[in-house]
């Protein structure tokens, strides 16, 4: 009898212990984000070239831009994270200053004007909410963004879903975004008097060359642009040291796809000048629809404890006639527990859009035309170098925030169309104790 009672007691105890164990397994889980993280990012960008679209494919492309961004990631609970991204970008552009080149001094496409369009400030605010399932195999996110500058306003929203399976060795993802943009149509200065209600150019006595300046200009009937994108991705751990990713993206744009202040010069129209500046024959005219496709692949290879290689290739095409290839290689070289170097190289090549022609090569009889060299045939090389400092123990502190990492990177970009640019970026990450 005693033996039976003891046996029943042992079974009861084991049953309770198993229940407690199962309950702990079900309720205990690692937080997606342990504590609040704050990133401070900044960059300085400069460019130059001789093919400004504002002046019809001939003129200075000089521009400088300074950007500051703060990103705050807040864990709302074990599963949910709210991320707020706020940025401000201030630029000065010799190219865009020539929207009005006649405000002061001698007008010249290679000389910056002092007009209001020479500088601007862009501001952006994005909020993202993400939720992870209890087993961390499902991740949902939703985001909303708003951005603005003097002639442009944009609203955006989107979401994504990621699924992990095969013991987290395989990952599939889908994401979608919608951007609703609106332009304030800003035309080249000399064309404005020929718009609706205009009375012709106000300085006819200063025109040289073809003094009978009468451009075939009419104002645009659209001021909005809507963009819809869908992306699919498949990631797979191929080996303990190798991970691969395949992605497919499609973007559909509708509305105003021309830039209102970019000039075009026709080869079959006599040239008119004021000072050294050629007066526009028309503005850029492009279709009001564009469909873009991109197929890409990544392969990350962990060679050893010191070196990791990251490779990338993408093929892009659209219904404007552009086909492009992008290939890049980045190495992560770990110097110590805290310092890592990031040398990189990127190659890019594209064909010209159906509607592109250089300065003064279009005909006035064409339906669509642009001299924007971003849509031309060109090849480009980008060289980069970065260094990262990481302290997982966050020994350095500012108030309640510990310094987790510092990143510095430099990139030099060169096209075979005389265009070149460089950018320096810096990022600092703090976590709250």
N, C-alpha and C positions, 0 to 999 in steps of 0.2 A: 504493500500500500504506500509505504514511504517512497519506494522507488518510483512508483507511478506518479506521485505528487511532484517529486524532484524532476522527473522527465517533463511533466507538463509545465513546470516553472521555467525550465531551461528553454523549452519551445517558445513560451510567452516572452521571455527576455530577448531571445534571438529575433523574434518577430518584431518587437518594439524597436530593437536596434536597426533592423533592416528598414523599417518604416522611416525612422529618423534619417538613416543614410540616404534613402531615396528622396526624402524631402529636402535634405541639404543639397543633393545633386541637382534637384529641380530649381532650387531657389538661389544657389550660389552661382554667380557668373561675374566675369571680369568686366569692368566698365569699359565702354567704347573709348571714352576719353576720361582720364583720371582727374584732371583738374583744368582750369581755364588756361588757355594758351593765347599769347599775344605776339603777333608778327609785325615788325616795322620794316617796310620795304621802300627803297628809294632807287632812282636811276637817273643818269644823265645821258642823253642821246644827242648826237650831232650827225648831220648828213650834208653832202654837197654833190653837185652834178650840173650838167649843162642842158638838160632836156625837160624843163619845167612844163607841166601840162597847163598851168595857168596862163602861160604865154605861148601856147600852141606847139609845144615840143622843142622850143628853143629859148633858153634863158636859165637863170640861176635856180638851183634847187636847194639852196642853203637853208637849213632849219636847225634849231636847237630846242630841246624839250627837257624839262625837269619834272619828275613825277614822284609823288609821295603817297604811300598806301599803308593803311593799318588794317590788319585782319585779326578779329577776336573770335576765338572758338570757345563756346561755353557749354559744358556738359549739363543738360537739364535733369538727367537721371542716369541710370545705368545704360540705357539704350538710345537716348536721344541727344543730339548735339545741334546747337544753333550757332551758325557762323555768320558774322557781319563783316563785310569787306567794303571799306570806304577809301576812295582814292581821288587825288587832285593832280592834274597835269597842266603845266603852264608852258606854252611854246612861243617862240619867236621865229617867224618865217619870212625870209626875203622873197620867196616864191609867191606865197599868198598875199604878201603886201602889194603885189602888182595887179591885184583885182582893180585897184585904182592907182595907176602909176603917175597920174598927172597932178597930184595934190601939192607937190613941192619939188622944186629943182628940175633938172633935165630928165625926161622919161627915158628909161633904157631897160630892156628885159634882163640884163645881167647886173642891174643895180637895184638894191632894195628901195622901196618907197617907204614913206613915213605914215601911210594911211592907217585907218583903224584896223584893217584886216591883217596887219603885220604880226599881231599877237592875239592870243586867246587863252582861255582857261577852260579845261574840260573837267567835269566832276562826275563821279560815279558812286552809287551805293547799291550793294547787292546783299541780300539776305538769303541764307540757305539753311533749310531744316532737314536733318537726316535721322533715320530710325533704323536700328538693327534688331533683328529677331533674337530670341533668347539663345539660340545655338550659333549665332553670328554667321549663318549661312545665307541670310537674306538682308539686303540693304536697300531702303527706299530713300529718295531725297526729292525735295522740291525747292525751287528758288524763284526769287523775284528781284528784278534790277531796274534801276532808273539812271539815266545819264543825260548830260546836257552840255552844250557849248553854244556860242553866240548864234549859230545858224542851224542848229541841229538839236533834236530832242528824241530820246528813245526810251521805250518801256519794253522790258523783257521778262519772260517767265518760262519755266521749264521744269523737268523732272527726270529722274533716272531710277532704274531698278537693276540690282546686281544679285546674281545667284551663284553660290559656291557649292560644289558637290565633289564627289570622288575624293572624300577626305580632304577637302579644300585644295586639291591639286588642279581642279578645273574651275574656271570662272567665266560666266557669260554675263553680258551687260547690255542694256538698251537705254538710250537717253534721247530726249526730245526737247527742243527749244523753239520759242517764238519771239521774234523781236518786231516791234511796231515803231517805226521811225518816222519822223516828220522833219522836213527841211523848211527853213526860211530862205526862199529863192533869192540868192545874191548874184547878180549878173555882172560881167565886166563893165567897167564904168562907161566906156564909149558906146555900149550897146543900149544902155538904159533909155536914152531919148528916142529910140526906135521901137520901144515896146508899146504896150497898149496906152493910148492917150499921149504918146510922145510927139515931139515936134521937130525931130532931127538933131544932129550934133550941134552943140552949143558953141563950139570954137572952130567954125569952118575956115577962118582966115589963117589958122595955124597949120592946116593940113598940107602936106607935100606929097609928091607922087601923084596918085589918082585923087584929085581934089573933089571929084564927084562921089564922095563916100556915101554909099547907100546899101548897107548890109542886108542880107536876107535873114533877118532875125525875127523870131516871134517868141513870146513868153511861153514857158512850159505850162501844161494844163494839169500836171500832177505835182504834189508836194510830199507825198507819203511813199514809204517803202516798207514792205512787210517781208520778213525772212522766216522761213520754216526749215528746221533741220532735224534729221533723224540719224542716230548713230548706233551701230551694233558692234560688239566686241567679243572675242573669244580668247581667253588666256589659258595656257596649259603649262604645267611644270613637266618638261620633257625628260629631265634628268635631275639628279640632286643638285647639279651645278648650272642647269640651263632652263630658262623660262622663255616661252614664246607667246606672242600676241598677234592676232589678226583683227583688223578693224575695217568697217565699211561705213561711209558717211554719204548722205545725200542732202543737198540744200536747195531749196526753191525760193527764189526772190521775185517779188512782184512790185511794180510801182516805179518810182523815180530812181532809175539806176544811172542816169547821167549826173555829172557834177555841174551845177549851173554856171559856175564861174570859170570853167576851163575853156579856153579859146581854141578855135580851129581856123586855119588859113587855107584857102583854096588856090590850086595852081592855075585855074582858069579865070581868076578874078584879079584885076589890077590892084597893086598894093598901095595902101594909104598909110601915111606916117604922121606922127607928131613927135618932134625931136628924133630920137633913135628908136622910137617904139612903134611897131606896126599895129594898126587898128584891126580889131577882130573882124573876120568875115562872118562868123557865126559861133555859137557855143557847141560843145560836145553833144552829139545826138546818139543815143544808144537805145536798144530795144527795152521795153518795159517788163521783160521777163528773162530770167536766167536760171538754168538748171545745172547744178554742179554735182560731181561724183568724185569720191576719193576712196581708194583701196590701199591700205597700209599694213605693214608688218614690223614687229619688233622682235629682237632676239637678244636676251641678256645672258651673258656667260660669266659665271663666277670662276675665274681661273685658279685663284688661291686666296689666302688671307690678305694679300696685298692688292691685287689687281682684279677689277671687274670690268668687262667690256659691255657696252650697250650699243647695239646697232639698230638702224631704222631705215625703212624704205617706204615711199608712198608714190602711187601713180594717180594723177588727177586729170580729169577731162570735163569739159562743159559744152553746152550747146552754142557758145560763142566762138568755138573753134580752137580754144586753148587746150593743149596737152602738156603736162609737165611731169618731171621726175625729181624726186627729192631723196637723197641718201645721206646718212649721217653716221658718225662714229664718235662715241664718247668713252673715255677711260676713267675709271675711278681708281686712284692710286692712294692707298692708305699709308701714310707716313708714320703714324703712331695711333694710339687710342683716341687722340683728339683731333689730329690734322689729316685732311684728305685733299688731294689735288684732282682737278677735273679738266684735263686737256680735251678739246673736241674739234671736229671738222664737219662741215656740212656743204654738200654740193646741190645746186638747183639749176634746172634747165627747163625752159618752156618755149612753146611755139607762140606765134602772134595770134591775137584775136582777129576774126574776120573783118572787123571794123576799124582796125588800126592802120595808120599810115603816118610817116614822119612829117615834120614841119613842111607845110606848103606842098603836100603831095596828094591831098584829097581833091576830088572834083565836086563842084557845087551841085551836080545832078545826083549825087549819091544820097541814099535815104539815111544811112547811119554813118557816123564818122567820129573818130577820136584820134588825138595825138598824145595820149597818155602812155608813157613808156612802161608803166606797170602792165600794160596790155600788149607790149611789143614782144618780139622774139629776143631772148637774152639768156645768158648763163651767169651764174653767180657762185662765189665761194665765200664761206664764212669760217673764220678761225676763232676759237675761243679758249679761254683759260680761266679756271676758277680755283679757289681755295676755301675750304670749310673748316671751321673749328666747332667741335661738339663736346659738351660736358654733360653726360647723362645724370651726374650727381648735382648739377646746378650749384656749384660752390659759390659763385659770384652772385650777389643779390643787389637789387635796387628796391628798397622798401620790402613788400611782400612777394616780389617777383624774382625768380632765379633765372640766370642766363643759361639757356640751353644750347644755343648755337649761333654762329656768325658765318655768313656766306658772302664772299666777294667774287664777282665774275666780270670778265671783259670779253667783248665780241667785236671782231672787225669783219665787215661785210663789203664785198666788192663785186660790182656787175661789170660786164664787158660793154656797157653803154655809157661809160664815164661816171656812173653813179657810185658813190661809196658812202659808208656810214660806220659809226662806232657807238657802242653803248657800254656803260659801266653800271653795274647793279650791285646793291648791297642789301642784305637782309639780316635782321636780328630777331631771334625768337626767345620769348620769356614764358615761363610757366609759373602759375601762382602756387605758393606753398600750401 
